[in-house]
Amino acid sequence: MSGAEFELPERYHGLREEAAALAVSVAHLAAEADEAGAIDPGMRAALAASGLAAVCVPAEYGGRYADIDPLAVAVVREQLAAESAHLDSLFAMQGIGSYALARGGTPELRERWLPRVAALDAIAALGLTEPDIGSDLRGTATTVAEDGDELVVGGHKSFITNGGDADFYCVLGKEEAGLSMVLVPADTPGLTTTRPHQIIAPHVLGDVVLDGVRVPRSWRLGEPGKGMRLGLATLATFRVSVAAAAVGTAQAALKEATVHTANREQFGRPLIQLGAVADQLARSWTEIEMARAFTYRAAAAAARDPLGSLHLSSMAKVAATETAGRVVDRCVQVMGRFGLVRGSKIERLYRAARPMRVYEGATEVIFDSLSRKLVKELAT
C-alpha cells in the first residue's frame, strides 16, 4: 500500500481552507453557542452563507458532489470541531439527518426537502434511539402501521440531535415487515417535542413523541421492513466523520496547551522545557497524526464503498475518539490550574471530547462488532 493513500488528495485542500475560514469567522460565537440547547442563529447564518452544508446533499438536489463524499464531510468536520462543537454538529446533522431521505425517498420528497437541507433552510434530524433503546435498535418500540393511503406512527424517540429545532425527522419504527424508516415533518399533528435531558457538552437535544401521527404512505423511505438498511448506510457514510471531528478537537487542545506551556514560566524556564510536559505534548502530537492518517484512509475507503469499509470507519472512530480523550486530558493536565478554568476553550474541548466515545457507536459496541468480524475472517 503506497504512502499516498494516507495523504489528503489535493482536490480537498480548498474545501479544508473554506471550512477553516468559516471556523475562524465564528470563533467569537463559539463559547456561547457551545453552551446552547437550541440552534444558535449566528452559527446557522454563518454556515448557510458559507455554502458548506451542501457537502451533505447530492448534487442533483443542490449539493456539492454527485454523491455524498465521506472524505469531504470528514475534512469539513475536522476544521469545524476545532473551533465549535455546536457548529460541527449543525453541519454534520444536515447529512446524518437527511441521508435516509436522499437514499430512500421518492423523487418528489427529495425535491421538496433536500435543496432546503443544502441551503440550511430546513434542519434535519434522525430519530433512532428511544428511552429504553440505544445501541440495539432491533428492540425499537415505535410502531408504523398502514391505514389506507396513510402511515400511522406512534412512539417516543429520545436523545435526538436537533430534537425540537428540526423541520423533519427520519423516524425508525417497526411494522409487520420489520423496521421501516418514515419521514415525519415537525409540524405534523401529533408530533411534540420536549427537552428533558442535557449532556456535559451542551447539545441541541430533544425527545420526540409521536402520538398517532399520520403521513402519506409514500413518505416511507425505502421498502417496508428495510429501514435498518438505511440506518446502516447512514452509519457507513458518516461514522468516520466523527473520527475527523475528534482529530480536530484533539488538535485544537494540543495548540492551546502548547501555546500556554511555551509562554508560561515555572522554575526559571518555560513549562514546555520541562521533560514531563514536553513528553506529554510530543506523545499527543504523535497520536493525533496517527489518528488523522487512519481517519483519512478510512474516509477515502468509505467514499469508494461505504458498507464494505464500515469496519475501517468503525476502527477510525474508536481510534480517533479514544485518542482525543487522552490528548485533551493531557492538555488540561499540563496547563495546570489554567486548564481547569470554567468557560475557557480547553474546558469546552475537554467536555466536547467525552461524548464522542459514546455517540454514533460506543467504543465497546464497536469492538464487539469488530471482534466478530475478526473471528469470521481470520479464525474460520
Protein Blocks (a to p, Z undefined) as FASTA:
>chain_A
ZZklmpccfklmmmmmmmmmmmmmmmmmmmmmmmpcbdcfklmmmmmmnommmmmpcfkn
opabfbacfklmmmmmmmmmmmomklmmmmmmmmmmmmmmmmmmcfklmmmmmmmmmnop
accdddfbdfklcklmmlpmbdcddehjaccdedddehiehihjambdcdddddfklccd
ddddfklghiacddfbccfbdcdddddddehiacdfklpgcjehilmmmmmmmmmmmmmm
mmmmmmmmmmmmmmmmmmmmmmpcgehiafklpmklmmmmmmmmmmmmmmmmmmmmmmmm
mmmommlmmmmmmmmmmmmmmmmmmmmmmmmmmnmmmlmpghiaklmmmmmmmmmmmggp
ifklmmmmmmmmmmmmmmZZ
